[in-house]
Structure formats: structure tokens, C-alpha cells
Amino acid sequence: MNWMQDAPNVVSEDGLRKLLGEDHSCDVLCRVTPERTGAQWSGVWTVHCVAPDGERRLLVTARNNMAAREFRTINGLTSFLTGLGLDLVSIPMVEGKIGTHQLPG
């Protein structure tokens, strides 16, 4: 599956926050296998909102330009996910792998 082309629906950060509160989940997709540089891991991850019926929406930087929001470091991704209210973070470390997240209930 090509997640960038097969997920034409998009969501903003505010929209993702709202949908997570409405029983949606979010998937973290590893797009580039990370490499360790010193104490930091760098790769490329994207976040996708998943509805209970399976519909997916790609997190974008702004709805008007629809560019995928990409996270380049584990620290940045973890900060974003915990900022959404997640208390357990699963970060895939191999290209194509997915970590699924839901708000604690």
C-alpha cells in the first residue's frame, strides 16, 4: 500500500486531537528506517488518523498545502505524540512498519 497516495483524506493537528477523543486511533508509519547518530535516532515517520471503520487520514502541516507532516527524530515524534495525550508510544524502527496508538481510556 502506498500510504501517501492511498490516503487522500487529510487531517490537521487540531483535527487529529478532536478525532482521537472520538474513538479514532493514530498510526505511526516508518517511512525511512532510522539511523543512530550519537545519542539521537533520525529517520522519517508520518502519522495517520484511523477511524473505527478503517478510513485513514494523513496528518498534514496545514490543510491548504496538504504537505505530509514528517517527523525526522524520535524525540520530535515522541514529543508530538505525548502532546496529543498518549501515555504509551510505539515507534516503528523499520521502513513500512506501523505503531498504533489510542488515547488512554
Stockholm file with secondary structure:
# STOCKHOLM 1.0

chainA/1-105         MNWMQDAPNVVSEDGLRKLLGEDHSCDVLCRVTPERTGAQWSGVWTVHCVAPDGERRLLVTARNNMAAREFRTINGLTSFLTGLGLDLVSIPMVEGKIGTHQLPG
#=GR chainA/1-105 SS CCHHHHCCCEECHHHHHHHHTTTCEEEEEEEEEEEEETTEEEEEEEEEEECTTSCEEEEBSCTTTCCBCEEEEHHHHHHHHHHTTCSSCCCCCSTTCEEEECCCC
#=GC SS_cons         CCHHHHCCCEECHHHHHHHHTTTCEEEEEEEEEEEEETTEEEEEEEEEEECTTSCEEEEBSCTTTCCBCEEEEHHHHHHHHHHTTCSSCCCCCSTTCEEEECCCC
//
